[in-house]
Amino acid sequence: MKIENNNGNVVITIARDGQMFKISPNEGKFIYEPNCLKNHIFADGLVGVMMRKPIVKLIRPIAIGVAVLELSKLTMYRFWYDYAKVKWGDKLQLILSGTDSFFMEIETDNFEADSLPDLTSEFDTSNYDKNSPVYSAANCKKVNMMKVEFPNKVVRSFSYLVESFSYISIINVNNNYL
């Protein structure tokens, strides 16, 4: 007979002598397994043993979540320092960053012309207008690709308060793709 506690990491087993565990003949004690916590002899040949489960399954995969977050931060840092800072230098200013997004100000005459040579290696441009010269579905939903969240828009102002933001934009200024 087995009884399991609430957190599911301990099993209590009630066993007869010889059924699951052997009693040492000279001392009358159990020969323990490494996961044995404690035991109690109820009667001659009837024993209760509390043991840790040899394998504990995590219901909430915390370690995986931490790894995904760390890989996300690595991708963000790589883009910022290895690409954006090298490309625009002092004309680039980080306004705000979240877990998976940047708000940045770039002083440039034409963002698409600046980043056109790097579109296939750095950006997912599948959300641009299909008539835009930078539109491509090649990197659509590809991992580690940056995506311009407001294609064809210039963000004029925004406000930020604890992981939520709002913005005001102008769409298709002079029919140019921004």
Sequence and secondary structure as in RCSB ss.txt:
>XXXX:A:sequence
MKIENNNGNVVITIARDGQMFKISPNEGKFIYEPNCLKNHIFADGLVGVMMRKPIVKLIRPIAIGVAVLELSKLT
MYRFWYDYAKVKWGDKLQLILSGTDSFFMEIETDNFEADSLPDLTSEFDTSNYDKNSPVYSAANCKKVNMMKVEF
PNKVVRSFSYLVESFSYISIINVNNNYL
>XXXX:A:secstr
 EEE TTSSEEEEEEETTTS  B TTT  B   TTEEEEEEEETTEEEEEEE SS   SS HHHHHHHHHHHHHH
HHIIIIIIIHHHHGGGEEEEEE SS EEEEE  S HHHHHGGGHHHHEE TTS TTSTT  STTTT TT EE SS
TTEEEEEEEE SS EEEEEEESGGG   
